[in-house]
Amino acid sequence: MMRATDLPSTIPVFPLPGALLLPRARLPLHIFEPRYLQMVDDCLKTEHRLIGMVQPRAQTGRDGRALQTIGCAGRLTQLSETEDRRYMITLAGVCRYRITREVTGFTPYIKADVSWDGFDRDLGKPEKDHGFDRPAFLDLLRRYFESQELSTDWDSLKDADEELLLNSLSMLCPFEQEEKQALLEAPSLATRRETVVTLMEIALRGGADDEVLQ
């Protein structure tokens, strides 16, 4: 497990719409664009092997930024290469970060100066959600999956650790880009669970609720 003192002040960032990474979760990625192939090659040369996942903004912000301010960095833990030189990699979520400045340089991909302040709990033990009502949550989840024509291994969900369950659903469910950003920025596991529940309830009602992301 990484310590705060191990985290670098500058990391490569990978903007990918809808791809959400959370601390202590794993994200598989298929890398094929030349600039991101180079990003992976350069990442492997570093001691920390961190890549920062971040959501592009739907519209450029008032500050002129095309990227969300908060992302999550993952350590490159697995890599396989295809015959036509594409990479299949896995990032293990380490810690969220806040972009303070995009770094201009000679790399074809984006690098950014980042701050890790305020995300200390990401580096600790798995979080607990003491208000988690698993039977009620799974009942809602079943109805949501049926409405979205999704399938899963329900037996494994009954016994899954609550953080793993909630974070995996946050990453895998077909929520909108802004909704996934809200899940990333949730200050606690309980808040993330409440947001997931609200998003599923909205989907089941077939409507939108702008208050969810405010």
Buried (B, 14 or more C-beta within 10 A) or exposed (E): EBEEEEBEEBBBBBBBEEBBBBBBBBBEBEBEEEEBBBBBEBBEEEEBBBBBBBBBBEEEEEEEEEBBBBBBBBBBEEBEEEEEEEBBBBBBBBBBBBBEEBBEEEEEBBBBBBBBEEBEBBBEEEBEBEEBEBEEBBEBBEBBBEEEEEEEEEEEBEEBEBBBBBBBBBBEBEBEBEBBBBBBBBEEBBBBBBBBBBBBBBBBEEEEEEEBBE
